[in-house]
Amino acid sequence: MQLPASSSDAQPLPRKHTRDHRVDALRGAALLMMLADHVPDNLINRITIRNFGFADAAEIFVMLAGYASYLAYGRLIDRDGWTSGIRRILSRCAKLYIYQTAMTLVFVWTVRHWRHYEPVPEYILEPQLAHGYGWLWRILTFDALPSYLNILPLYIVLLALFPLIYAALKKSVWLLLGVSAAIWAIANIDPRITVPNWLDPNGWYMNPFGWQFLYILGVLGAVWASKHNGDLPARTWAKVLCGSYLIGAFILCFPYEYWHLSGLRLFPAPPNNGKSTLAVWRLFDIMSIFYLVQSSKVLRRFSADRLGQILALLGRNSLEVFSFGTVLDLLGRLILGSFGTGLGLQIIINVLGLILTFALAIPLDRSRQRAKAARARMAPQAVAARPG
């Protein structure tokens, strides 16, 4: 009979890894809000996050992109080396580029053909894209970014820079944070420091020099959380501070006039022109949301439950869902702009858009899960086949 090991000899049991679905669920919520926000006349966008604070779904998307980049590529670099990591990053950038280019071409082709049958509101298509094809090379080189099609180019640039970001991170967290904050601050002081845009004299709508700071904060958030089993450390004072900031932002930003309510603002809200370079009040807003979500055990359990998994289903397939949703948004803008914004038509557009979005995401996710299961089955065989 074997005696039980003494306390000094006992080895701790390995902790069972459980997937944290909060990032996927939060990204899924952001995708649904984008689906509503990108149709200006849509009544649903009156209840999305942009009405209750300084930030909107774009900030969520970019910060989670940084968070996910560390988990996907930082760990890959540590495990398999820089060559494998860079190869995977370049492959992802190429896929993002293909989706961006395809969306742009579909966007222009659809509007041009729609104009033959119904008038098209001027804000839907920039005049430079309305005729000829001289703009094509500008689109292919990101020298021209049409409205509503600016977030994927930003992500491509930031993801392409991830190896440099990760190398700096390995040298010093504070060096990376300091340099990134300095670049963000300079871009806010002088907004002329940006990437040119042939369609807009002000440059890229989402200036990479400003938005890189949010992406890097997402990377650092993932580093911090990875040291605490995926959670940001819950501190009561930090939760109170973040909650208080979000309550104040809600009071300042809520559209009282639209709902015919008396305003509670003690002073005017900051100007809503800080999205290009990521104004500080928008930055604090999304940082507060991110901390409260990623430090919450309750939301971790919620994201694993049925409703949370409905959102996570979209978040796990974010590129395809976002691209398809962008096309649906274009059709929604064209339909409402041509045939009016009646309630009945809005209900049809929103319900149909939601159905089509999940009709895309569900088979995609099932295919992803089957591929993951197949890789898990093949892993032991690959290990056994290695020469001893």
Secondary structure, DSSP 8 states (H G I E B T S, - for coil): ------TTT------------HHHHHHHHHHHHHHHHTSTT-GGGGGSGGGSSS--HHHHHHHHHHHHHIIIIIHHHHHH-HHHHHHHHHHHHHHHHHHHHHHHHHHHHHHHHHTTTS---GGGS-GGGSSSSTTHHHHHTTS---TT--HHHHHHHHHHTHHHHHHHHHH-HHHHHHHHHHHHHHHHH-TT-S--BTTBTT--SS-HHHHHHHHHHHHHHHHHHHTTTT-----HHHHHHHHHHHHHHHHHHS-TTTTT-----SS----S--TTTT-HHHHHHHHHHHHHHHT-HHHHHHHHSHHHHHHHHHHTTHHHHHHHHHHHHHHHHHHHHHH---HHHHHHHHHHHHHHHHHHHHHHHHHHHHHHHHHHHHHHHHHHHS--
